[in-house]
Amino acid sequence: MAPSVIGNSIGDDLEHAPHAHQTKPFRTVGDFLSNVSNFQIIESTLREGEQFANAFFDTDTKVRIARALDDFGVEYIELTSPASSEQSRRDCQIIAALGLKAKILTHVRCNMEDARLAVETGVDGVDVVIGTSSYLREHSHGKGMDNIIEIAKEVIKYVKSTGKEVRFSSEDSFRSDLVDLLRVYSEVDKIGVTRASRSYHVGIADTVGVATPREVYDLVRTLRGVVKCDIECHFHNDTGCAIANAFCALEAGATHVDTSVLGIGERNGIPSLGGFVARMLVQDREYVKGKYDLAKLKAVEDLVADAVEVNVPFNNPITGFCAFTHKAGIHAKAILANPATYEIINPADFGMQRYVHFASRLTGWNAIKSRCDQLGLNMTDAQIKQCTAKVKAMADVRKLAIEDTDVIINQFYHNLSAEQEQPLLADLTLEEKKAFAKKEMELNGEPEMQKLDNLADAHTNGVVTDHPS
């Protein structure tokens, strides 16, 4: 269950908790080929995302997702091939006619029949793909490299002649022979479109998620020296490297990155829109904030999660319920003083709030003090520390909800002036009462307790290096 933001949420109090743009002392030297501050997103939820095992998008759902992505600000929206089904063809026509700011693409096999069908739907661009690895050449389409190059040239020339944008991509690029790969890219690049026009680009695809960031950097950097046009990258997440690979591709000179909402797609999917944007925001906050309406991320993720009947993962970048939750006592105190101590991203940029978890054995007295302030309870620091000890002891006896902890804090406060002390929780069993009394004695008798409190106090404005993270 997600912790509620009615706890110690301190999302927008920037005067109290400034979150200035942060820099890394070990930031790498800038590279003139790098595009980490000059990239475009090809959002593929309505193409790659349709290949997710649980996905079924009717036309109305596709339109709502397309509009939400357009509101967020993605530059391109990619749709399922019109050759896939009659409904897919009609959906391409409907979405292409919506008049969105984003350019509408569709993704087809590298053959003239599919290309003509794509052009007729009215989309802004056509992505053509063909497998170049030995696996796909032997077991998928059976074509040799000479035949692939011949077909690719024919299709690209046709799509260009219609005034549409066109991308040629190899499939399974990272298991393809490098000489073959560079040969096909070099040949299609000779068709003559300059990079400045941005009406033509080539794509590489890590179709099975085999590539490492270093391999990605090396291939894109090599390709950048071979072609003049833009370079699109499509990475699968089978081995957990999709976002890192996308970032390295941009560092090496790629210009476009494919994403999907929540990363949904074939098998483990591709870079998630939110995760990729989070990575790029840290790299260049002003560039990303200037391009995308970040506060609309949660809405589009909720829309897609509902459509495919999954929950947003607890550890999802930005919108997962743990993304800005701070639990350890030393962490909590530092966050309350300055969120930049344990956050690299400001949740307020996305319309989110941070949450300081105070209903556990790990809580510190600063988190309880903040909660007392929210509840309007005026206690001395010494009293708050006593209350904190009781919360920690009770959390060793049973799992506490926020409501339980609020009851403990309130009852402790009232007991300070009451003639007769009342139980902190009314529903404790006899066994729980005994366990609580024992835990209180243990906590009060621990010689390290005061030392830890003092350590936390001393590190309010410093850097902690010897604590459990």
Backbone hydrogen bonds, N-H to C=O, Kabsch-Sander energy under -0.5 kcal/mol:
donor,donor_aa,acceptor,acceptor_aa,energy
7,G,4,S,-1.4
8,N,356,V,-0.9
9,S,7,G,-2.5
10,I,8,N,-0.5
10,I,354,R,-0.9
14,L,12,D,-2.4
17,A,13,D,-2.6
27,R,24,K,-1.7
34,S,31,D,-1.4
35,N,250,L,-2.5
38,N,35,N,-1.9
40,Q,255,T,-2.0
42,I,40,Q,-0.5
42,I,257,V,-2.6
43,E,41,I,-0.8
43,E,76,Y,-2.6
44,S,42,I,-0.6
44,S,259,T,-3.9
47,R,44,S,-1.7
48,E,44,S,-0.9
49,G,44,S,-2.3
51,Q,48,E,-1.7
52,F,49,G,-1.6
55,A,52,F,-2.0
58,D,56,F,-0.6
62,K,58,D,-2.5
63,V,59,T,-2.4
64,R,60,D,-2.3
65,I,61,T,-2.5
66,A,62,K,-2.8
67,R,63,V,-2.5
68,A,64,R,-2.1
69,L,65,I,-2.6
70,D,66,A,-2.2
71,D,67,R,-2.5
72,F,68,A,-1.9
73,G,69,L,-1.7
74,V,69,L,-1.6
76,Y,41,I,-1.8
77,I,103,K,-2.6
78,E,43,E,-2.9
79,L,105,L,-2.3
80,T,46,L,-1.5
84,S,81,S,-1.7
89,R,85,S,-1.8
90,R,86,E,-2.2
91,D,87,Q,-2.7
92,C,88,S,-2.0
93,Q,89,R,-1.8
94,I,90,R,-2.6
95,I,91,D,-2.6
96,A,92,C,-2.3
97,A,93,Q,-1.2
98,L,95,I,-1.3
103,K,75,E,-2.7
105,L,77,I,-2.9
105,L,103,K,-0.5
106,T,125,G,-1.3
107,H,79,L,-1.6
108,V,106,T,-0.5
108,V,127,D,-3.4
110,C,129,V,-1.6
111,N,109,R,-2.2
115,A,111,N,-2.1
116,R,112,M,-2.6
117,L,113,E,-1.9
118,A,114,D,-2.3
119,V,115,A,-2.4
120,E,116,R,-2.1
121,T,117,L,-0.6
121,T,118,A,-1.2
122,G,119,V,-1.5
123,V,118,A,-0.8
124,D,104,I,-2.0
125,G,104,I,-1.5
126,V,165,E,-2.5
127,D,106,T,-3.3
128,V,126,V,-0.6
128,V,167,R,-3.2
129,V,108,V,-1.7
130,I,169,S,-1.8
132,T,171,E,-2.1
133,S,171,E,-0.8
134,S,175,R,-0.7
137,R,133,S,-2.7
138,E,134,S,-1.8
139,H,135,Y,-2.5
140,S,136,L,-2.1
141,H,136,L,-1.7
142,G,136,L,-0.7
142,G,137,R,-0.7
148,I,144,G,-2.3
149,I,145,M,-2.5
150,E,146,D,-2.1
151,I,147,N,-2.6
152,A,148,I,-2.7
153,K,149,I,-2.3
154,E,150,E,-1.7
155,V,151,I,-2.5
156,I,152,A,-2.7
157,K,153,K,-2.4
158,Y,154,E,-1.9
159,V,155,V,-2.6
160,K,156,I,-2.6
161,S,157,K,-1.9
162,T,158,Y,-0.8
162,T,159,V,-1.0
163,G,160,K,-1.7
164,K,159,V,-1.4
165,E,124,D,-2.3
166,V,199,S,-2.2
167,R,126,V,-2.1
168,F,201,H,-1.7
169,S,128,V,-2.4
169,S,167,R,-0.5
170,S,203,G,-1.7
171,E,130,I,-2.1
173,S,205,A,-2.1
174,F,205,A,-0.7
175,R,172,D,-1.5
176,S,173,S,-1.5
181,L,177,D,-2.7
182,L,178,L,-2.8
183,R,179,V,-1.9
184,V,180,D,-2.3
185,Y,181,L,-2.1
186,S,182,L,-2.5
187,E,183,R,-2.2
188,V,184,V,-2.2
189,D,185,Y,-2.0
190,K,186,S,-1.0
190,K,187,E,-0.5
191,I,188,V,-1.3
192,G,189,D,-1.5
197,S,194,T,-1.0
198,R,194,T,-0.6
198,R,195,R,-1.0
201,H,166,V,-1.9
202,V,230,D,-2.3
203,G,168,F,-2.5
204,I,232,E,-2.3
206,D,234,H,-3.1
207,T,205,A,-1.4
209,G,206,D,-1.1
216,V,212,T,-2.5
217,Y,213,P,-2.6
218,D,214,R,-2.4
219,L,215,E,-2.4
220,V,216,V,-2.7
221,R,217,Y,-2.5
222,T,218,D,-2.0
223,L,219,L,-2.9
224,R,220,V,-2.7
225,G,221,R,-0.9
225,G,222,T,-0.7
226,V,223,L,-1.7
227,V,223,L,-2.2
230,D,200,Y,-1.0
232,E,202,V,-3.2
233,C,256,H,-1.8
234,H,204,I,-2.0
236,H,206,D,-1.6
237,N,269,G,-2.7
240,G,237,N,-1.4
245,N,241,C,-3.2
246,A,242,A,-2.2
247,F,243,I,-2.3
248,C,244,A,-2.4
249,A,245,N,-2.2
250,L,246,A,-1.9
251,E,247,F,-2.3
252,A,248,C,-1.7
253,G,249,A,-0.6
253,G,250,L,-1.1
254,A,249,A,-2.8
255,T,231,I,-2.9
256,H,231,I,-2.1
257,V,40,Q,-2.1
258,D,233,C,-2.3
259,T,42,I,-1.9
260,S,271,P,-1.8
263,G,260,S,-2.1
264,I,261,V,-1.5
269,G,266,E,-2.5
270,I,263,G,-0.9
273,L,260,S,-1.9
276,F,272,S,-2.7
277,V,273,L,-2.4
278,A,274,G,-2.3
279,R,275,G,-2.1
280,M,276,F,-2.3
281,L,277,V,-2.6
282,V,278,A,-1.7
283,Q,279,R,-1.1
284,D,280,M,-2.8
288,V,284,D,-2.2
289,K,285,R,-2.7
290,G,286,E,-1.8
291,K,287,Y,-0.9
291,K,288,V,-0.7
292,Y,288,V,-2.4
293,D,72,F,-2.9
294,L,292,Y,-1.5
296,K,293,D,-2.1
297,L,294,L,-1.9
300,V,296,K,-1.7
301,E,297,L,-2.4
302,D,298,K,-2.8
303,L,299,A,-2.1
304,V,300,V,-2.2
305,A,301,E,-2.8
306,D,302,D,-2.2
307,A,303,L,-1.8
308,V,304,V,-2.2
309,E,305,A,-0.5
309,E,306,D,-0.5
310,V,305,A,-2.4
316,N,313,P,-1.8
319,T,317,P,-2.4
320,G,316,N,-2.0
322,C,314,F,-1.8
323,A,320,G,-2.2
325,T,322,C,-1.6
326,H,355,Y,-2.8
329,G,362,L,-1.3
332,A,328,A,-2.9
333,K,329,G,-2.2
334,A,330,I,-1.9
335,I,331,H,-2.8
336,L,332,A,-2.5
337,A,333,K,-1.4
338,N,334,A,-3.2
340,A,18,P,-0.6
341,T,338,N,-2.2
342,Y,339,P,-1.3
343,E,339,P,-0.6
349,D,346,N,-1.9
350,F,347,P,-1.6
351,G,348,A,-1.3
352,M,347,P,-2.7
355,Y,324,F,-2.9
356,V,8,N,-1.4
357,H,326,H,-3.2
357,H,355,Y,-0.8
360,S,358,F,-0.6
363,T,360,S,-1.3
367,A,364,G,-0.5
368,I,364,G,-1.6
369,K,365,W,-2.4
370,S,366,N,-2.2
371,R,367,A,-2.0
372,C,368,I,-2.6
373,D,369,K,-2.1
374,Q,370,S,-1.8
375,L,371,R,-2.1
376,G,372,C,-0.6
376,G,373,D,-0.8
377,L,372,C,-2.8
378,N,376,G,-0.6
379,M,377,L,-0.8
384,I,380,T,-2.5
385,K,381,D,-2.4
386,Q,382,A,-1.7
387,C,383,Q,-2.6
388,T,384,I,-2.7
389,A,385,K,-1.9
390,K,386,Q,-1.5
391,V,387,C,-2.2
392,K,388,T,-2.6
393,A,389,A,-2.1
394,M,390,K,-2.6
395,A,391,V,-2.1
396,D,392,K,-0.9
396,D,393,A,-0.6
397,V,393,A,-0.6
397,V,394,M,-1.0
398,R,394,M,-2.3
405,T,401,A,-2.2
406,D,402,I,-2.5
407,V,403,E,-2.0
408,I,404,D,-2.3
409,I,405,T,-2.7
410,N,406,D,-2.7
411,Q,407,V,-2.9
412,F,408,I,-2.6
413,Y,409,I,-2.2
414,H,410,N,-2.4
415,N,411,Q,-2.4
416,L,412,F,-1.0
416,L,413,Y,-0.6
417,S,414,H,-1.0
418,A,414,H,-0.7
428,L,425,L,-0.9
433,K,429,T,-2.5
434,K,430,L,-2.1
435,A,431,E,-2.4
436,F,432,E,-2.8
437,A,433,K,-2.3
438,K,434,K,-2.1
439,K,435,A,-2.5
440,E,436,F,-2.5
441,M,437,A,-1.9
442,E,438,K,-2.2
443,L,439,K,-2.8
444,N,440,E,-2.7
445,G,441,M,-1.4
446,E,442,E,-0.6
446,E,443,L,-0.9
449,M,446,E,-1.1
451,K,447,P,-0.6
452,L,448,E,-2.5
453,D,449,M,-2.3
454,N,450,Q,-2.6
455,L,451,K,-2.2
456,A,452,L,-2.5
457,D,453,D,-2.3
458,A,454,N,-2.4
459,H,455,L,-1.0
459,H,456,A,-0.6
460,T,457,D,-1.4
462,G,459,H,-0.7
464,V,462,G,-0.5
